[in-house]
Amino acid sequence: MNADRLLPDIPLTGLTADSRKVRPGYLFAAIPGTVADGAAFISDAIARGAVAILAPPGIDTWTIGANVTLVSDANPRRRLARMAAAFYTPQPDTIVGVTGTNGKSSVAGFTRQIWTAMGLRSCSIGTLGIEGPGYEGGEGLTTPDPVDLHREMAAMALAGTDHVAMEASSHGLDQHRMDGVRFSAAAFTNLSHEHLDYHHSMEAYRQAKLRLFEELVPRGGTCIVNTCAAEHDTIANIASDRGLRMISYGLVNGMIRCIEASEQRGGYAAVLDVMGERVPVDFPLPGRFQLENALAALGLVIATGSDPRIAAQTLSRLEGVRGRLQLAGSRVNGARVFVDYAHKAEALKTVLTTLRPFVKGRLVVAFGCGGDRDTGKRPVMGRYAAEFADAVIVTDDNPRTEDAASIRKEVLAGCPDATEIGDRAEAIAAAVAGLGPEDVLLIAGKGHETGQKIGTEILPFDDFEQARTAIAAADGVTP
């Protein structure tokens, strides 16, 4: 074994948990899964050139042959992540994580933007892919496979990126995908009912999130925690027991908090209390939850050594995170169009109520519901749309293998007076064309997604680009 006693003491050319990706000289991790057991693919991996097998106890050496090294570990997921960290080096100097039910993408994106505004070369990793110098984002995973994660971070470090903000999902934490990441700090936003199909109970879901603070942030690191989160005191106790610094934040209370916030077009004129210092900020984005997420990002940036006042002043330069209450554009009559990922009932309600104070004309919403997913939310989303918007257009989202018209019918049960336009591009064009002076249109459901899932195909479709095209057509200008 090498000095870290993680990798076999043999030359390796790569690591993978997917036998189809094995190349000569690879280590194959035979990890038990919910659908298939990796042990069933050991023979295939060896045939493809694997020279080492990582597996839980119980694999007989005779099944793999004398020329293949067997590494036995009771927790092969964790061992693979740590192996990947040892194999792919170096890591960026400063890495922070953010976990919670809502806000992870925004906090990671805002953290990256603040660092960038301060002249630091930075990236963010998560649902929106990898964003930063040399990366264009895209369809990502909240927490990537550990081999992919460590390979990408090593590439970032070698390219000069020294600051990384990454989302830490409950699945990723539970499956040890981030073990081996050298976190400097981590933030906790909130916790609400979600992912119980995987975790089965709120307590298991909560415990997966807390792993970030209990095990992954090292002694001397920092926890940034929302004062409104029920888990605040629990994490404070973890920090005390483990020798972690604690920074609290919130719209009302905390070491980083908002003293004043008056609404202005598109955002807030705010006064912040940042570690005891008052800092005025013209926050350019709508929604108090966006301001709250910005405070979490500010906490991460301060925790990793940046000057509090200078960092706080960069908040006036933040741009909306892709697909999260993102301004797609404005018409010449002053109407504005926003794109948001809200695809659940409460999320749709939250975004509509967030936009309402900024609307002088009508609030219009265009949305649909995905197929092969929770059907019970469909009439509820319709009801919320009718209650919290002035005009509603029901269209297709990602119908997948369901009949799109049937999905729309279930949504319309909650908003019978809505306009029905099945084709999403036509719906967006009609909604934009119908906007009057100072109206606001919310296009909800797909956010950052760049494809529409119809049947078993994924067809190119981007709400943001469709909105910009529709605005140009309505105003007779070139997009």
Disulfide bonds with the S-S distance in Angstrom:
none
